[in-house]
Amino acid sequence: MADEPLASSVRQFISQHLSSVEQLEILLVLVNRASTTWTAEAIYQVVLSSRASVEQGLEKFAAVGLVEKIAGDPPAYGFPGTNAEAAIQELHRCYQKMPVRVIGAIYQRDRDTVQGFADAFKFKRES
């Protein structure tokens, strides 16, 4: 298991939807307790990061259909069971067994973006 690479579906999901471990934790709270609806405050009480960033993460996931936003004051969020559910379950399994690899994959995305930006400013010698 230690040498097992992350599945391509997991890497692709991370690349498309996750930019932080906090976002992973938010999503896993919703998925692991799919029969429950959550307010942003309730998820914050589990994740204990920042109320504002929890709300932003929930809005981001709702915008792409990964979570369902239920109107109310305050709004509630739930996991509707999407076609991404298999990838999320595999992501959860990998995060339990290989958390460092999953975290590395999340932050590798940022390094690749920053490196691409930096490479755009490299000067090449003319021959």
N, CA, C and O atoms as a Tinker XYZ file with bonds, in Angstrom:
   508  protein
     1  N      0.819000   -1.195000    0.000000    73     2
     2  CA     0.000000    0.000000    0.000000    64     1     3
     3  C      0.865000    1.261000    0.000000    63     2     4     5
     4  O      0.503000    2.262000   -0.619000    81     3
     5  N      1.988000    1.215000    0.681000    73     3     6
     6  CA     2.820000    2.408000    0.801000    64     5     7
     7  C      3.348000    2.885000   -0.542000    63     6     8     9
     8  O      3.516000    4.087000   -0.749000    81     7
     9  N      3.613000    1.953000   -1.465000    73     7    10
    10  CA     4.140000    2.333000   -2.767000    64     9    11
    11  C      3.048000    2.512000   -3.813000    63    10    12    13
    12  O      3.342000    2.832000   -4.964000    81    11
    13  N      1.813000    2.312000   -3.433000    73    11    14
    14  CA     0.698000    2.422000   -4.363000    64    13    15
    15  C      0.493000    3.886000   -4.766000    63    14    16    17
    16  O      0.343000    4.751000   -3.903000    81    15
    17  N      0.487000    4.164000   -6.072000    73    15    18
    18  CA     0.240000    5.541000   -6.501000    64    17    19
    19  C     -1.252000    5.872000   -6.372000    63    18    20    21
    20  O     -2.091000    4.977000   -6.276000    81    19
    21  N     -1.558000    7.141000   -6.371000    73    19    22
    22  CA    -2.958000    7.548000   -6.358000    64    21    23
    23  C     -3.599000    7.197000   -7.690000    63    22    24    25
    24  O     -2.982000    7.359000   -8.743000    81    23
    25  N     -4.819000    6.721000   -7.647000    73    23    26
    26  CA    -5.559000    6.388000   -8.862000    64    25    27
    27  C     -5.720000    7.643000   -9.720000    63    26    28    29
    28  O     -5.809000    8.755000   -9.201000    81    27
    29  N     -5.756000    7.450000  -11.023000    73    27    30
    30  CA    -5.889000    8.605000  -11.916000    64    29    31
    31  C     -7.200000    9.341000  -11.673000    63    30    32    33
    32  O     -7.247000   10.564000  -11.813000    81    31
    33  N     -8.269000    8.627000  -11.312000    73    31    34
    34  CA    -9.539000    9.301000  -11.029000    64    33    35
    35  C     -9.412000   10.209000   -9.807000    63    34    36    37
    36  O    -10.025000   11.275000   -9.755000    81    35
    37  N     -8.617000    9.786000   -8.826000    73    35    38
    38  CA    -8.396000   10.594000   -7.628000    64    37    39
    39  C     -7.568000   11.818000   -7.985000    63    38    40    41
    40  O     -7.896000   12.933000   -7.578000    81    39
    41  N     -6.503000   11.618000   -8.738000    73    39    42
    42  CA    -5.665000   12.760000   -9.152000    64    41    43
    43  C     -6.474000   13.771000   -9.975000    63    42    44    45
    44  O     -6.343000   14.982000   -9.798000    81    43
    45  N     -7.302000   13.253000  -10.867000    73    43    46
    46  CA    -8.115000   14.130000  -11.706000    64    45    47
    47  C     -9.124000   14.902000  -10.852000    63    46    48    49
    48  O     -9.321000   16.099000  -11.062000    81    47
    49  N     -9.760000   14.235000   -9.901000    73    47    50
    50  CA   -10.714000   14.901000   -9.027000    64    49    51
    51  C    -10.024000   16.003000   -8.227000    63    50    52    53
    52  O    -10.536000   17.118000   -8.121000    81    51
    53  N     -8.867000   15.683000   -7.672000    73    51    54
    54  CA    -8.109000   16.678000   -6.911000    64    53    55
    55  C     -7.778000   17.876000   -7.798000    63    54    56    57
    56  O     -7.962000   19.024000   -7.393000    81    55
    57  N     -7.299000   17.609000   -8.987000    73    55    58
    58  CA    -6.908000   18.675000   -9.906000    64    57    59
    59  C     -8.085000   19.582000  -10.261000    63    58    60    61
    60  O     -7.930000   20.798000  -10.370000    81    59
    61  N     -9.256000   18.984000  -10.439000    73    59    62
    62  CA   -10.421000   19.756000  -10.853000    64    61    63
    63  C    -11.119000   20.486000   -9.715000    63    62    64    65
    64  O    -11.676000   21.565000   -9.921000    81    63
    65  N    -11.094000   19.904000   -8.500000    73    63    66
    66  CA   -11.995000   20.412000   -7.471000    64    65    67
    67  C    -11.364000   20.854000   -6.150000    63    66    68    69
    68  O    -12.017000   21.553000   -5.375000    81    67
    69  N    -10.135000   20.475000   -5.872000    73    67    70
    70  CA    -9.577000   20.755000   -4.553000    64    69    71
    71  C     -8.340000   21.633000   -4.648000    63    70    72    73
    72  O     -7.420000   21.353000   -5.417000    81    71
    73  N     -8.329000   22.694000   -3.860000    73    71    74
    74  CA    -7.138000   23.536000   -3.808000    64    73    75
    75  C     -6.565000   23.617000   -2.399000    63    74    76    77
    76  O     -5.587000   24.325000   -2.160000    81    75
    77  N     -7.183000   22.882000   -1.458000    73    75    78
    78  CA    -6.665000   22.877000   -0.090000    64    77    79
    79  C     -7.148000   21.631000    0.648000    63    78    80    81
    80  O     -8.131000   20.999000    0.261000    81    79
    81  N     -6.442000   21.298000    1.708000    73    79    82
    82  CA    -6.851000   20.188000    2.562000    64    81    83
    83  C     -8.168000   20.552000    3.248000    63    82    84    85
    84  O     -9.000000   19.678000    3.492000    81    83
    85  N     -8.357000   21.812000    3.554000    73    83    86
    86  CA    -9.615000   22.248000    4.154000    64    85    87
    87  C    -10.793000   21.884000    3.254000    63    86    88    89
    88  O    -11.805000   21.379000    3.740000    81    87
    89  N    -10.676000   22.131000    1.961000    73    87    90
    90  CA   -11.758000   21.785000    1.042000    64    89    91
    91  C    -12.000000   20.273000    1.028000    63    90    92    93
    92  O    -13.146000   19.827000    0.964000    81    91
    93  N    -10.936000   19.495000    1.087000    73    91    94
    94  CA   -11.081000   18.044000    1.178000    64    93    95
    95  C    -11.855000   17.669000    2.434000    63    94    96    97
    96  O    -12.779000   16.858000    2.374000    81    95
    97  N    -11.486000   18.252000    3.567000    73    95    98
    98  CA   -12.157000   17.949000    4.836000    64    97    99
    99  C    -13.633000   18.348000    4.796000    63    98   100   101
   100  O    -14.480000   17.609000    5.298000    81    99
   101  N    -13.950000   19.488000    4.214000    73    99   102
   102  CA   -15.345000   19.927000    4.088000    64   101   103
   103  C    -16.139000   18.907000    3.281000    63   102   104   105
   104  O    -17.222000   18.483000    3.686000    81   103
   105  N    -15.593000   18.526000    2.149000    73   103   106
   106  CA   -16.279000   17.569000    1.285000    64   105   107
   107  C    -16.475000   16.227000    1.986000    63   106   108   109
   108  O    -17.537000   15.614000    1.877000    81   107
   109  N    -15.459000   15.777000    2.699000    73   107   110
   110  CA   -15.562000   14.480000    3.376000    64   109   111
   111  C    -16.576000   14.510000    4.518000    63   110   112   113
   112  O    -17.222000   13.496000    4.784000    81   111
   113  N    -16.732000   15.635000    5.193000    73   111   114
   114  CA   -17.774000   15.741000    6.224000    64   113   115
   115  C    -19.133000   15.490000    5.582000    63   114   116   117
   116  O    -19.942000   14.725000    6.108000    81   115
   117  N    -19.379000   16.127000    4.460000    73   115   118
   118  CA   -20.671000   15.983000    3.780000    64   117   119
   119  C    -20.882000   14.577000    3.235000    63   118   120   121
   120  O    -21.974000   14.021000    3.351000    81   119
   121  N    -19.851000   14.009000    2.648000    73   119   122
   122  CA   -19.975000   12.687000    2.034000    64   121   123
   123  C    -20.120000   11.591000    3.089000    63   122   124   125
   124  O    -20.923000   10.673000    2.927000    81   123
   125  N    -19.353000   11.686000    4.156000    73   123   126
   126  CA   -19.384000   10.636000    5.173000    64   125   127
   127  C    -20.674000   10.629000    5.982000    63   126   128   129
   128  O    -21.023000    9.620000    6.595000    81   127
   129  N    -21.361000   11.725000    5.983000    73   127   130
   130  CA   -22.653000   11.813000    6.688000    64   129   131
   131  C    -23.691000   12.339000    5.709000    63   130   132   133
   132  O    -24.333000   13.363000    5.938000    81   131
   133  N    -23.833000   11.606000    4.611000    73   131   134
   134  CA   -24.669000   12.053000    3.492000    64   133   135
   135  C    -26.145000   12.163000    3.848000    63   134   136   137
   136  O    -26.879000   12.886000    3.173000    81   135
   137  N    -26.600000   11.476000    4.875000    73   135   138
   138  CA   -28.011000   11.547000    5.243000    64   137   139
   139  C    -28.331000   12.791000    6.069000    63   138   140   141
   140  O    -29.490000   13.033000    6.406000    81   139
   141  N    -27.313000   13.575000    6.392000    73   139   142
   142  CA   -27.473000   14.769000    7.228000    64   141   143
   143  C    -27.255000   16.013000    6.384000    63   142   144   145
   144  O    -26.400000   16.029000    5.499000    81   143
   145  N    -28.033000   17.058000    6.659000    73   143   146
   146  CA   -27.733000   18.358000    6.055000    64   145   147
   147  C    -26.974000   19.179000    7.088000    63   146   148   149
   148  O    -27.169000   19.030000    8.294000    81   147
   149  N    -26.118000   20.035000    6.593000    73   147   150
   150  CA   -25.201000   20.790000    7.442000    64   149   151
   151  C    -25.280000   22.265000    7.122000    63   150   152   153
   152  O    -25.452000   22.647000    5.965000    81   151
   153  N    -25.158000   23.087000    8.130000    73   151   154
   154  CA   -24.955000   24.516000    7.904000    64   153   155
   155  C    -23.449000   24.743000    7.824000    63   154   156   157
   156  O    -22.659000   23.887000    8.225000    81   155
   157  N    -23.068000   25.886000    7.311000    73   155   158
   158  CA   -21.643000   26.221000    7.263000    64   157   159
   159  C    -21.060000   26.245000    8.674000    63   158   160   161
   160  O    -19.924000   25.823000    8.888000    81   159
   161  N    -21.833000   26.736000    9.628000    73   159   162
   162  CA   -21.365000   26.802000   11.017000    64   161   163
   163  C    -21.124000   25.400000   11.578000    63   162   164   165
   164  O    -20.132000   25.180000   12.273000    81   163
   165  N    -22.005000   24.462000   11.292000    73   163   166
   166  CA   -21.835000   23.089000   11.791000    64   165   167
   167  C    -20.593000   22.439000   11.186000    63   166   168   169
   168  O    -19.864000   21.723000   11.873000    81   167
   169  N    -20.357000   22.689000    9.910000    73   167   170
   170  CA   -19.149000   22.136000    9.279000    64   169   171
   171  C    -17.911000   22.813000    9.863000    63   170   172   173
   172  O    -16.894000   22.162000   10.103000    81   171
   173  N    -18.003000   24.113000   10.088000    73   171   174
   174  CA   -16.887000   24.814000   10.720000    64   173   175
   175  C    -16.550000   24.179000   12.071000    63   174   176   177
   176  O    -15.373000   24.043000   12.405000    81   175
   177  N    -17.547000   23.793000   12.841000    73   175   178
   178  CA   -17.323000   23.191000   14.157000    64   177   179
   179  C    -16.582000   21.854000   14.055000    63   178   180   181
   180  O    -15.913000   21.444000   15.004000    81   179
   181  N    -16.695000   21.176000   12.915000    73   179   182
   182  CA   -15.970000   19.922000   12.695000    64   181   183
   183  C    -14.578000   20.200000   12.148000    63   182   184   185
   184  O    -13.595000   19.631000   12.622000    81   183
   185  N    -14.497000   21.067000   11.158000    73   183   186
   186  CA   -13.240000   21.318000   10.452000    64   185   187
   187  C    -12.331000   22.276000   11.239000    63   186   188   189
   188  O    -11.109000   22.132000   11.216000    81   187
   189  N    -12.927000   23.242000   11.927000    73   187   190
   190  CA   -12.201000   24.213000   12.757000    64   189   191
   191  C    -11.098000   24.966000   12.003000    63   190   192   193
   192  O     -9.945000   25.018000   12.431000    81   191
   193  N    -11.490000   25.539000   10.880000    73   191   194
   194  CA   -10.520000   26.345000   10.135000    64   193   195
   195  C    -10.937000   27.810000   10.210000    63   194   196   197
   196  O    -10.551000   28.518000   11.140000    81   195
   197  N    -11.706000   28.257000    9.259000    73   195   198
   198  CA   -12.198000   29.629000    9.220000    64   197   199
   199  C    -13.633000   29.594000    8.712000    63   198   200   201
   200  O    -13.921000   28.934000    7.713000    81   199
   201  N    -14.522000   30.289000    9.380000    73   199   202
   202  CA   -15.929000   30.290000    8.957000    64   201   203
   203  C    -16.064000   30.786000    7.513000    63   202   204   205
   204  O    -16.797000   30.204000    6.714000    81   203
   205  N    -15.358000   31.851000    7.197000    73   203   206
   206  CA   -15.454000   32.430000    5.852000    64   205   207
   207  C    -14.957000   31.449000    4.792000    63   206   208   209
   208  O    -15.582000   31.315000    3.740000    81   207
   209  N    -13.860000   30.772000    5.049000    73   207   210
   210  CA   -13.343000   29.849000    4.029000    64   209   211
   211  C    -14.200000   28.593000    3.932000    63   210   212   213
   212  O    -14.293000   27.996000    2.859000    81   211
   213  N    -14.827000   28.180000    5.027000    73   211   214
   214  CA   -15.767000   27.051000    4.954000    64   213   215
   215  C    -16.946000   27.433000    4.066000    63   214   216   217
   216  O    -17.372000   26.652000    3.215000    81   215
   217  N    -17.469000   28.637000    4.271000    73   215   218
   218  CA   -18.579000   29.106000    3.435000    64   217   219
   219  C    -18.163000   29.186000    1.966000    63   218   220   221
   220  O    -18.928000   28.798000    1.082000    81   219
   221  N    -16.961000   29.686000    1.703000    73   219   222
   222  CA   -16.475000   29.777000    0.321000    64   221   223
   223  C    -16.337000   28.391000   -0.300000    63   222   224   225
   224  O    -16.705000   28.185000   -1.456000    81   223
   225  N    -15.808000   27.445000    0.465000    73   223   226
   226  CA   -15.670000   26.079000   -0.038000    64   225   227
   227  C    -17.012000   25.453000   -0.356000    63   226   228   229
   228  O    -17.166000   24.797000   -1.387000    81   227
   229  N    -17.980000   25.650000    0.519000    73   227   230
   230  CA   -19.326000   25.107000    0.282000    64   229   231
   231  C    -19.956000   25.725000   -0.964000    63   230   232   233
   232  O    -20.570000   25.028000   -1.772000    81   231
   233  N    -19.800000   27.031000   -1.109000    73   231   234
   234  CA   -20.341000   27.710000   -2.295000    64   233   235
   235  C    -19.672000   27.206000   -3.571000    63   234   236   237
   236  O    -20.332000   27.012000   -4.592000    81   235
   237  N    -18.372000   26.997000   -3.508000    73   235   238
   238  CA   -17.634000   26.480000   -4.662000    64   237   239
   239  C    -18.162000   25.099000   -5.044000    63   238   240   241
   240  O    -18.419000   24.833000   -6.218000    81   239
   241  N    -18.323000   24.225000   -4.059000    73   239   242
   242  CA   -18.815000   22.873000   -4.334000    64   241   243
   243  C    -20.255000   22.892000   -4.833000    63   242   244   245
   244  O    -20.618000   22.105000   -5.707000    81   243
   245  N    -21.078000   23.789000   -4.283000    73   243   246
   246  CA   -22.466000   23.888000   -4.734000    64   245   247
   247  C    -22.524000   24.382000   -6.183000    63   246   248   249
   248  O    -23.363000   23.931000   -6.964000    81   247
   249  N    -21.641000   25.299000   -6.534000    73   247   250
   250  CA   -21.629000   25.861000   -7.890000    64   249   251
   251  C    -21.325000   24.809000   -8.954000    63   250   252   253
   252  O    -21.818000   24.902000  -10.079000    81   251
   253  N    -20.520000   23.816000   -8.604000    73   251   254
   254  CA   -20.173000   22.777000   -9.586000    64   253   255
   255  C    -20.994000   21.495000   -9.392000    63   254   256   257
   256  O    -20.763000   20.497000  -10.075000    81   255
   257  N    -21.949000   21.529000   -8.461000    73   255   258
   258  CA   -22.853000   20.402000   -8.285000    64   257   259
   259  C    -22.348000   19.262000   -7.417000    63   258   260   261
   260  O    -22.950000   18.188000   -7.393000    81   259
   261  N    -21.251000   19.483000   -6.704000    73   259   262
   262  CA   -20.756000   18.424000   -5.824000    64   261   263
   263  C    -21.559000   18.333000   -4.534000    63   262   264   265
   264  O    -21.687000   17.257000   -3.949000    81   263
   265  N    -22.097000   19.462000   -4.095000    73   263   266
   266  CA   -22.968000   19.474000   -2.923000    64   265   267
   267  C    -24.253000   20.211000   -3.298000    63   266   268   269
   268  O    -24.297000   20.991000   -4.250000    81   267
   269  N    -25.277000   19.939000   -2.526000    73   267   270
   270  CA   -26.563000   20.579000   -2.750000    64   269   271
   271  C    -26.750000   21.685000   -1.717000    63   270   272   273
   272  O    -26.562000   21.470000   -0.519000    81   271
   273  N    -27.119000   22.860000   -2.192000    73   271   274
   274  CA   -27.403000   23.980000   -1.298000    64   273   275
   275  C    -28.910000   24.043000   -1.110000    63   274   276   277
   276  O    -29.663000   24.125000   -2.081000    81   275
   277  N    -29.343000   24.004000    0.141000    73   275   278
   278  CA   -30.759000   24.002000    0.470000    64   277   279
   279  C    -31.102000   25.372000    1.045000    63   278   280   281
   280  O    -30.535000   25.796000    2.052000    81   279
   281  N    -32.031000   26.053000    0.394000    73   279   282
   282  CA   -32.389000   27.412000    0.800000    64   281   283
   283  C    -32.871000   27.444000    2.240000    63   282   284   285
   284  O    -33.542000   26.521000    2.703000    81   283
   285  N    -32.534000   28.481000    2.921000    73   283   286
   286  CA   -32.937000   28.677000    4.302000    64   285   287
   287  C    -32.113000   29.791000    4.898000    63   286   288   289
   288  O    -31.248000   30.367000    4.238000    81   287
   289  N    -32.388000   30.090000    6.152000    73   287   290
   290  CA   -31.611000   31.111000    6.840000    64   289   291
   291  C    -31.120000   30.533000    8.157000    63   290   292   293
   292  O    -31.864000   30.553000    9.137000    81   291
   293  N    -29.924000   30.031000    8.219000    73   291   294
   294  CA   -28.891000   29.983000    7.177000    64   293   295
   295  C    -29.142000   28.821000    6.217000    63   294   296   297
   296  O    -29.880000   27.891000    6.541000    81   295
   297  N    -28.527000   28.880000    5.035000    73   295   298
   298  CA   -28.683000   27.764000    4.104000    64   297   299
   299  C    -28.026000   26.499000    4.662000    63   298   300   301
   300  O    -27.105000   26.560000    5.477000    81   299
   301  N    -28.519000   25.375000    4.204000    73   299   302
   302  CA   -27.946000   24.089000    4.599000    64   301   303
   303  C    -27.323000   23.447000    3.365000    63   302   304   305
   304  O    -27.632000   23.815000    2.232000    81   303
   305  N    -26.455000   22.495000    3.604000    73   303   306
   306  CA   -25.762000   21.817000    2.518000    64   305   307
   307  C    -25.832000   20.324000    2.756000    63   306   308   309
   308  O    -25.796000   19.862000    3.896000    81   307
   309  N    -25.933000   19.577000    1.676000    73   307   310
   310  CA   -25.955000   18.135000    1.772000    64   309   311
   311  C    -25.232000   17.531000    0.589000    63   310   312   313
   312  O    -24.891000   18.218000   -0.373000    81   311
   313  N    -25.009000   16.242000    0.678000    73   311   314
   314  CA   -24.369000   15.541000   -0.430000    64   313   315
   315  C    -25.444000   14.796000   -1.203000    63   314   316   317
   316  O    -26.044000   13.853000   -0.686000    81   315
   317  N    -25.691000   15.214000   -2.441000    73   315   318
   318  CA   -26.803000   14.638000   -3.194000    64   317   319
   319  C    -26.501000   13.290000   -3.841000    63   318   320   321
   320  O    -27.407000   12.665000   -4.393000    81   319
   321  N    -25.267000   12.829000   -3.789000    73   319   322
   322  CA   -24.901000   11.619000   -4.520000    64   321   323
   323  C    -24.787000   11.970000   -5.995000    63   322   324   325
   324  O    -25.791000   12.014000   -6.706000    81   323
   325  N    -23.596000   12.212000   -6.444000    73   323   326
   326  CA   -23.366000   12.645000   -7.822000    64   325   327
   327  C    -22.598000   11.563000   -8.569000    63   326   328   329
   328  O    -22.206000   10.551000   -7.986000    81   327
   329  N    -22.387000   11.783000   -9.859000    73   327   330
   330  CA   -21.579000   10.827000  -10.608000    64   329   331
   331  C    -20.120000   10.897000  -10.191000    63   330   332   333
   332  O    -19.325000   10.060000  -10.619000    81   331
   333  N    -19.745000   11.860000   -9.377000    73   331   334
   334  CA   -18.385000   11.933000   -8.844000    64   333   335
   335  C    -18.252000   11.144000   -7.538000    63   334   336   337
   336  O    -17.174000   11.105000   -6.944000    81   335
   337  N    -19.331000   10.523000   -7.096000    73   335   338
   338  CA   -19.325000    9.842000   -5.804000    64   337   339
   339  C    -18.263000    8.742000   -5.732000    63   338   340   341
   340  O    -17.598000    8.605000   -4.706000    81   339
   341  N    -18.094000    7.966000   -6.788000    73   339   342
   342  CA   -17.091000    6.885000   -6.778000    64   341   343
   343  C    -15.686000    7.470000   -6.614000    63   342   344   345
   344  O    -14.877000    6.936000   -5.856000    81   343
   345  N    -15.398000    8.553000   -7.315000    73   343   346
   346  CA   -14.075000    9.186000   -7.191000    64   345   347
   347  C    -13.883000    9.758000   -5.792000    63   346   348   349
   348  O    -12.783000    9.692000   -5.242000    81   347
   349  N    -14.933000   10.314000   -5.216000    73   347   350
   350  CA   -14.830000   10.878000   -3.863000    64   349   351
   351  C    -14.611000    9.765000   -2.847000    63   350   352   353
   352  O    -13.819000    9.923000   -1.918000    81   351
   353  N    -15.302000    8.648000   -3.012000    73   351   354
   354  CA   -15.119000    7.520000   -2.091000    64   353   355
   355  C    -13.690000    6.971000   -2.201000    63   354   356   357
   356  O    -13.076000    6.625000   -1.192000    81   355
   357  N    -13.171000    6.893000   -3.423000    73   355   358
   358  CA   -11.795000    6.443000   -3.613000    64   357   359
   359  C    -10.816000    7.453000   -3.014000    63   358   360   361
   360  O     -9.813000    7.067000   -2.414000    81   359
   361  N    -11.102000    8.726000   -3.174000    73   359   362
   362  CA   -10.293000    9.777000   -2.573000    64   361   363
   363  C    -10.284000    9.618000   -1.049000    63   362   364   365
   364  O     -9.232000    9.732000   -0.419000    81   363
   365  N    -11.430000    9.358000   -0.470000    73   363   366
   366  CA   -11.517000    9.170000    0.978000    64   365   367
   367  C    -10.696000    7.965000    1.421000    63   366   368   369
   368  O     -9.985000    8.032000    2.424000    81   367
   369  N    -10.788000    6.872000    0.683000    73   367   370
   370  CA   -10.014000    5.674000    1.011000    64   369   371
   371  C     -8.515000    5.984000    0.954000    63   370   372   373
   372  O     -7.759000    5.600000    1.846000    81   371
   373  N     -8.102000    6.671000   -0.091000    73   371   374
   374  CA    -6.684000    7.041000   -0.233000    64   373   375
   375  C     -6.246000    7.976000    0.887000    63   374   376   377
   376  O     -5.138000    7.839000    1.405000    81   375
   377  N     -7.087000    8.913000    1.262000    73   375   378
   378  CA    -6.751000    9.868000    2.314000    64   377   379
   379  C     -6.589000    9.162000    3.657000    63   378   380   381
   380  O     -5.756000    9.561000    4.471000    81   379
   381  N     -7.375000    8.122000    3.891000    73   379   382
   382  CA    -7.235000    7.344000    5.122000    64   381   383
   383  C     -5.947000    6.529000    5.123000    63   382   384   385
   384  O     -5.272000    6.437000    6.148000    81   383
   385  N     -5.603000    5.937000    3.979000    73   383   386
   386  CA    -4.445000    5.046000    3.887000    64   385   387
   387  C     -3.141000    5.769000    3.579000    63   386   388   389
   388  O     -2.078000    5.370000    4.054000    81   387
   389  N     -3.224000    6.843000    2.777000    73   387   390
   390  CA    -2.031000    7.553000    2.319000    64   389   391
   391  C     -2.241000    9.059000    2.400000    63   390   392   393
   392  O     -2.213000    9.737000    1.373000    81   391
   393  N     -2.451000    9.595000    3.598000    73   391   394
   394  CA    -2.775000   11.029000    3.685000    64   393   395
   395  C     -1.700000   11.942000    3.114000    63   394   396   397
   396  O     -2.020000   12.978000    2.530000    81   395
   397  N     -0.447000   11.582000    3.270000    73   395   398
   398  CA     0.631000   12.440000    2.767000    64   397   399
   399  C      0.594000   12.506000    1.239000    63   398   400   401
   400  O      0.832000   13.567000    0.661000    81   399
   401  N      0.305000   11.406000    0.596000    73   399   402
   402  CA     0.220000   11.414000   -0.882000    64   401   403
   403  C     -0.930000   12.282000   -1.366000    63   402   404   405
   404  O     -0.788000   13.030000   -2.333000    81   403
   405  N     -2.072000   12.180000   -0.688000    73   403   406
   406  CA    -3.228000   12.981000   -1.088000    64   405   407
   407  C     -2.931000   14.461000   -0.861000    63   406   408   409
   408  O     -3.192000   15.285000   -1.737000    81   407
   409  N     -2.398000   14.797000    0.284000    73   407   410
   410  CA    -2.055000   16.195000    0.573000    64   409   411
   411  C     -1.014000   16.695000   -0.421000    63   410   412   413
   412  O     -1.104000   17.825000   -0.901000    81   411
   413  N     -0.039000   15.867000   -0.726000    73   411   414
   414  CA     0.970000   16.234000   -1.721000    64   413   415
   415  C      0.359000   16.504000   -3.083000    63   414   416   417
   416  O      0.765000   17.436000   -3.777000    81   415
   417  N     -0.621000   15.689000   -3.468000    73   415   418
   418  CA    -1.283000   15.879000   -4.762000    64   417   419
   419  C     -2.069000   17.186000   -4.786000    63   418   420   421
   420  O     -2.119000   17.862000   -5.814000    81   419
   421  N     -2.676000   17.540000   -3.672000    73   419   422
   422  CA    -3.423000   18.804000   -3.600000    64   421   423
   423  C     -2.473000   19.976000   -3.793000    63   422   424   425
   424  O     -2.762000   20.889000   -4.566000    81   423
   425  N     -1.356000   19.957000   -3.106000    73   423   426
   426  CA    -0.447000   21.095000   -3.181000    64   425   427
   427  C      0.489000   21.036000   -4.380000    63   426   428   429
   428  O      1.071000   22.058000   -4.743000    81   427
   429  N      0.651000   19.884000   -5.002000    73   427   430
   430  CA     1.433000   19.779000   -6.233000    64   429   431
   431  C      0.784000   20.617000   -7.323000    63   430   432   433
   432  O      1.473000   21.232000   -8.138000    81   431
   433  N     -0.519000   20.640000   -7.334000    73   431   434
   434  CA    -1.270000   21.422000   -8.310000    64   433   435
   435  C     -0.863000   22.888000   -8.231000    63   434   436   437
   436  O     -0.652000   23.533000   -9.258000    81   435
   437  N     -0.753000   23.412000   -7.025000    73   435   438
   438  CA    -0.350000   24.812000   -6.841000    64   437   439
   439  C      1.085000   25.036000   -7.293000    63   438   440   441
   440  O      1.386000   26.045000   -7.930000    81   439
   441  N      1.983000   24.090000   -6.964000    73   439   442
   442  CA     3.381000   24.232000   -7.379000    64   441   443
   443  C      3.498000   24.234000   -8.892000    63   442   444   445
   444  O      4.271000   25.010000   -9.452000    81   443
   445  N      2.736000   23.371000   -9.562000    73   443   446
   446  CA     2.785000   23.324000  -11.023000    64   445   447
   447  C      2.320000   24.642000  -11.634000    63   446   448   449
   448  O      2.909000   25.118000  -12.604000    81   447
   449  N      1.275000   25.229000  -11.075000    73   447   450
   450  CA     0.759000   26.499000  -11.575000    64   449   451
   451  C      1.773000   27.607000  -11.371000    63   450   452   453
   452  O      2.029000   28.391000  -12.284000    81   451
   453  N      2.345000   27.679000  -10.196000    73   451   454
   454  CA     3.340000   28.715000   -9.895000    64   453   455
   455  C      4.577000   28.527000  -10.768000    63   454   456   457
   456  O      5.129000   29.501000  -11.280000    81   455
   457  N      5.014000   27.287000  -10.940000    73   455   458
   458  CA     6.195000   27.025000  -11.762000    64   457   459
   459  C      5.934000   27.415000  -13.213000    63   458   460   461
   460  O      6.811000   27.975000  -13.871000    81   459
   461  N      4.743000   27.127000  -13.714000    73   459   462
   462  CA     4.397000   27.519000  -15.081000    64   461   463
   463  C      4.432000   29.028000  -15.256000    63   462   464   465
   464  O      4.894000   29.530000  -16.280000    81   463
   465  N      3.946000   29.743000  -14.264000    73   463   466
   466  CA     3.988000   31.206000  -14.303000    64   465   467
   467  C      5.426000   31.702000  -14.279000    63   466   468   469
   468  O      5.793000   32.594000  -15.043000    81   467
   469  N      6.233000   31.128000  -13.407000    73   467   470
   470  CA     7.637000   31.534000  -13.305000    64   469   471
   471  C      8.383000   31.224000  -14.595000    63   470   472   473
   472  O      9.212000   32.019000  -15.037000    81   471
   473  N      8.099000   30.078000  -15.200000    73   471   474
   474  CA     8.777000   29.697000  -16.440000    64   473   475
   475  C      8.479000   30.673000  -17.572000    63   474   476   477
   476  O      9.296000   30.835000  -18.479000    81   475
   477  N      7.329000   31.320000  -17.530000    73   475   478
   478  CA     6.967000   32.269000  -18.580000    64   477   479
   479  C      7.903000   33.476000  -18.597000    63   478   480   481
   480  O      7.988000   34.179000  -19.603000    81   479
   481  N      8.603000   33.719000  -17.491000    73   479   482
   482  CA     9.486000   34.866000  -17.396000    64   481   483
   483  C     10.964000   34.514000  -17.563000    63   482   484   485
   484  O     11.835000   35.370000  -17.408000    81   483
   485  N     11.235000   33.264000  -17.877000    73   483   486
   486  CA    12.628000   32.881000  -18.089000    64   485   487
   487  C     13.117000   33.448000  -19.410000    63   486   488   489
   488  O     12.413000   33.423000  -20.420000    81   487
   489  N     14.311000   33.946000  -19.379000    73   487   490
   490  CA    14.927000   34.460000  -20.594000    64   489   491
   491  C     15.812000   33.402000  -21.189000    63   490   492   493
   492  O     16.549000   32.713000  -20.483000    81   491
   493  N     15.735000   33.277000  -22.496000    73   491   494
   494  CA    16.585000   32.320000  -23.192000    64   493   495
   495  C     17.619000   33.085000  -23.982000    63   494   496   497
   496  O     17.331000   34.111000  -24.599000    81   495
   497  N     18.827000   32.564000  -23.950000    73   495   498
   498  CA    19.916000   33.196000  -24.709000    64   497   499
   499  C     19.709000   32.962000  -26.193000    63   498   500   501
   500  O     19.342000   31.873000  -26.634000    81   499
   501  N     19.951000   33.990000  -26.922000    73   499   502
   502  CA    19.908000   33.844000  -28.370000    64   501   503
   503  C     21.279000   33.358000  -28.816000    63   502   504   505
   504  O     22.308000   33.827000  -28.330000    81   503
   505  N     21.278000   32.432000  -29.728000    73   503   506
   506  CA    22.549000   31.865000  -30.223000    64   505   507
   507  C     23.127000   32.646000  -31.344000    63   506   508
   508  O     24.187000   32.294000  -31.861000    81   507
